[in-house]
Amino acid sequence: MYQRFGLFVPGEWRQANSGAKAAVISPVTGDSLGEAPVASAADTDEALHAAEVGLKAWRATPAFTRADALHAIADEMIRRIDEAARMISSETGKPLAQAQREWALSVDQFRWYAEASKSAMSLSVSSPPSRLGISRRRLSPAKWRLLLRRAARSLCAPLRRPQAQQW
């Protein structure tokens, strides 16, 4: 399942520069599902630089073109719902139906932001300035958070109307 995936930097799938990998373990069975690359600081710097370059081009993209791109992402997500739901279910221990619903809710985020990007009125979401903190911890499958939906929402908002983001 994980042979096709890796780090998406800049605009292509590849393995980590260091070659480091981590096992992906099923929380249900404890079995290894495969391996995923572990990004190094250099990989992260490269990804941040690629994002900065990409943001400049995205800002210059007309709103309706951005909307079309977001709809295209949603269309591809719908095409891959069965594969994605199986992966989510195996990685988190969620029932397959719940994993499918989580994926569908993420598709809804791309659709919503696609349409919002065409709006003549600007919508903005603000929060007090804060630092982005990243921590490693194992998530309990019992909590079954909608992590993908949150990630899609975080990704879609700046894609709808790119602005300088302050973290």
QUIZI-V593175 format. One record per residue. PHI is phi in degrees with one decimal (none if undefined). PSI is psi as a letter, one per 40 degrees, with the letter a starting at -180 (none if undefined). D_FIRST is the distance of its C-alpha to the first C-alpha in whole Angstrom. Layout:
phi-><PHI,PHI>
psi-><PSI,PSI>
d_first-><D_FIRST,D_FIRST>
//
This chain:
phi-><none,-95.2,-65.3,-85.6,-109.9,-177.2,-94.8,-100.5,-143.8,-82.0,83.4,-148.9,-78.8,-156.2,-86.8,-65.1,-55.9,-79.2,80.3,-67.1,-137.2,-128.0,-72.3,-101.5,-108.1,-69.6,-72.6,-85.4,-102.7,79.9,-79.2,-76.3,-92.0,153.4,-128.4,-124.8,-67.3,-107.8,-71.3,-93.3,-60.8,-65.8,-60.8,-65.0,-60.3,-63.2,-65.6,-65.0,-64.4,-62.2,-65.6,-63.2,-65.2,-64.4,-63.3,-60.8,-69.0,-64.3,-60.8,-82.9,-82.3,-60.0,-56.3,-69.8,-69.8,-61.6,-61.0,-60.8,-65.0,-65.6,-65.8,-63.6,-62.8,-61.1,-60.4,-67.1,-62.9,-63.7,-60.6,-102.4,-60.2,-66.3,-61.5,-64.9,-63.8,-62.1,-67.0,-60.5,-61.9,-70.8,-81.0,-115.2,85.4,-70.7,-61.5,-57.4,-61.6,-69.6,-64.6,-63.3,-65.4,-59.9,-64.1,-63.1,-64.6,-67.9,-58.8,-58.2,-62.8,-64.1,-64.0,-61.5,-69.4,-62.3,-69.9,-65.0,-67.9,-89.0,-67.2,-71.5,-93.6,-88.6,-107.8,-136.7,-117.8,-122.9,-145.9,-62.3,-57.4,-152.2,-96.3,-84.4,-111.4,-121.4,-132.8,-99.8,-159.8,-81.6,-85.7,-76.6,-60.0,-65.5,-77.8,42.0,-73.5,-88.5,-63.9,-63.2,-61.9,-64.3,-64.6,-62.1,-65.0,-66.1,-75.9,-69.7,-56.9,-71.3,-71.0,-64.3,-145.7,-66.4,-136.7,-66.6,-98.6,-109.0,-96.8>
psi-><d,e,d,e,i,a,h,g,h,h,e,i,h,i,i,i,d,e,e,i,i,i,i,h,h,h,e,d,d,e,i,h,e,a,i,i,i,h,h,i,d,d,d,d,d,d,d,d,d,d,d,d,d,d,d,d,d,d,d,e,h,i,d,d,d,d,d,d,d,d,d,d,d,d,d,d,d,d,d,e,d,d,d,d,d,d,d,d,d,d,d,e,e,i,i,d,d,d,d,d,d,d,d,d,d,d,d,d,d,d,d,d,d,d,d,d,d,e,i,d,i,h,h,i,h,i,i,i,h,i,i,h,h,h,i,h,i,h,h,h,d,d,d,f,i,g,d,d,d,d,d,d,d,d,d,d,d,d,d,d,g,h,i,h,h,h,none>
d_first-><0,4,6,7,8,11,15,16,20,22,21,18,14,15,15,17,21,21,18,18,15,14,12,11,13,13,16,17,17,16,14,11,8,7,9,10,13,17,19,22,26,26,22,24,27,26,23,27,29,26,27,30,31,28,31,34,32,31,35,36,34,36,35,35,33,31,31,29,26,26,26,24,21,22,22,18,17,19,17,13,15,13,9,11,13,10,8,12,13,11,11,15,16,17,18,16,20,20,17,17,21,20,18,21,23,21,22,25,26,25,27,30,30,30,33,34,34,37,39,42,43,40,39,38,36,38,37,40,39,36,34,30,29,26,26,23,23,21,21,22,20,24,24,22,22,21,20,18,21,23,21,22,25,26,24,26,29,30,28,31,34,33,36,36,34,36,33>
//
